[in-house]
Structures are given as C-alpha cells and as structure tokens.
Amino acid sequence: MNNSNKDFDKAWNKLVTEGEMCETGPRENFTPVGLCKDVKETGVLYHGTKANLKVGDLLTPGYPSNYGKRKKANFVYLTATKDGAVLAAELAVGEGRGRVYIVEPLGKIEDDPNVTDQKFPGNPTRSYRTREPLRIIGEVYDWEGYPPEALAKIRARMEEAKRLGIEAINE
C-alpha cells in the first residue's frame, strides 16, 4: 500500500470509527440505532464551509448543495466531530479558505441519511441535518486539514458519484 492510500485510510478511519468527539473524548457505550429524528447531542456542534461568516449569522437551507449537481439543499448539515467539519470545510465549493464554525441548532436535528445506511450503520460520524437555521456561535481556528492525497481521493470519488448521477438524499 502506498503512502497516499495509507494517509487516506488513516484519515477515513479516524473520521468514521475513532472519531475525535469534541473536547470530551470518544463516546462511551455508543450504540448505533439507525436513522433518528430530534437527536439530542450533548456537546459542541460544528459546520464546515468556505463561507466567511460571523458570530450571530444564520445558516439556512435553500442554497445550492456542495455535492452532485448542486441542487438546492433542503437541509443544513452539522456534526458533533471537529474532524467531520474539517472535511466538509475542505471539500466545500467556493473561494477562500475552509472554515469550521461552532453552531447552535434553532430547531430539531436528525441523523444525516447520507452517512447513516448499510455502509455506516447507525451514525458513527455523528453527522446531522436540519431544516431549521443554525446560528454561528464561534469559529474554530486551530484545526489541521487532511493530507492532500486523502482529499484528492475523496474528491475523485465524489466526481465519480456525480458522473454516475448519485445525489445526496435531499428529501
């Protein structure tokens, strides 16, 4: 296995298994339960993007998705892992640097079905979505990005999915 594959595997495994679970460390006794609505997360929640926002700004659905054919997104996405938000920030379309924000949901959140399926039973990435706004309550500045080789592989997989017409679940 070459270094590029090792970097990708290490980054991916960290994201979907070990998880850097906020400041409190890995969740104890986490049991995947499938798609849940009105999730109760206790800890910091993040959103990764390239948008330059400030504390108090609201993230709302209705803008083009960062994925596939960039259809209007019916949801805003968030995660309880900084690693997940870092990946979203690095993969987001747009100009400028990636940004990781600390967010507060203003309504119910639910498991993100794009990562909660047969491939990832339950919600190991602690990724969520909402139809309600997210309020920016802070920005994380001390994050480290993924290795360029790992990002290149993920982008290639995303391009292949786009070519095949695979779209994010948006209903």
Residue pairs with C-beta under 8 A, 6 or more apart in sequence:
1 9
3 149
4 149
4 150
4 152
4 153
7 146
7 147
7 149
7 150
8 147
8 149
8 150
8 153
8 154
10 150
11 146
11 147
11 150
12 150
14 20
14 83
15 81
15 83
15 84
15 87
15 125
16 120
16 124
16 125
17 124
18 26
19 26
19 27
19 81
19 83
19 124
19 125
19 126
20 81
20 82
20 83
21 27
21 43
21 80
21 81
21 126
22 43
22 44
22 80
22 81
22 82
23 43
23 44
24 43
30 122
30 124
31 122
32 121
32 122
32 123
32 124
33 122
34 111
34 116
34 121
34 122
35 110
35 111
35 113
35 116
36 110
36 111
36 123
37 108
37 110
37 111
38 108
38 109
38 110
39 108
39 109
39 110
39 111
39 128
41 80
41 109
41 126
41 128
43 80
44 80
44 82
44 102
45 78
45 79
45 80
45 102
45 103
45 104
45 105
45 128
45 134
46 78
46 79
46 80
46 81
46 82
46 84
46 85
46 100
46 101
46 102
46 103
46 140
47 59
47 76
47 77
47 78
47 79
47 85
47 88
47 100
47 101
47 103
47 134
47 136
48 79
48 84
48 85
48 86
48 87
48 88
48 89
48 90
48 92
48 98
48 99
48 100
48 101
49 59
49 88
49 89
49 92
49 94
49 98
49 99
49 101
50 89
50 92
50 93
50 94
50 95
50 96
50 97
50 98
50 99
51 59
51 92
51 94
51 99
52 96
52 99
53 59
53 99
53 101
53 136
53 139
54 136
55 136
55 137
55 138
55 139
56 135
56 136
57 135
57 136
58 106
58 133
58 134
58 135
58 136
59 76
59 103
59 133
59 134
59 135
59 136
60 76
60 133
61 73
61 74
61 75
61 76
61 131
62 72
62 73
62 74
63 72
63 73
64 70
64 71
64 72
64 73
65 71
65 72
65 73
65 168
65 170
66 88
66 91
66 92
66 93
67 158
67 162
67 167
67 168
68 161
68 162
68 166
68 167
68 168
69 162
69 167
70 93
71 167
71 170
73 170
74 131
74 170
74 171
75 129
75 130
75 131
75 170
76 129
76 130
76 131
76 132
76 133
76 134
77 88
77 112
77 127
77 128
77 129
78 85
78 103
78 105
78 109
78 127
78 128
78 129
78 130
78 134
79 85
79 88
79 125
79 126
79 127
79 128
80 126
80 128
81 125
81 126
82 100
82 140
82 143
84 125
84 126
84 127
85 100
85 101
85 140
85 143
86 98
86 100
86 143
86 144
86 145
86 146
87 146
87 154
89 98
89 99
89 100
89 143
90 98
90 145
90 146
90 151
91 151
91 154
91 155
91 158
92 98
98 145
99 139
100 139
100 140
100 143
101 136
101 137
101 138
101 139
101 140
102 136
102 137
102 138
102 139
102 140
103 134
103 135
103 136
103 137
104 134
104 135
104 137
105 130
105 132
105 134
106 132
106 133
106 134
106 135
107 130
107 131
107 132
107 133
108 130
108 132
109 128
109 129
109 130
110 128
110 129
110 130
111 123
111 127
111 128
111 129
112 123
112 125
112 127
112 128
112 129
113 169
114 127
114 168
114 169
115 123
115 125
115 127
116 122
116 123
116 127
145 151
146 154
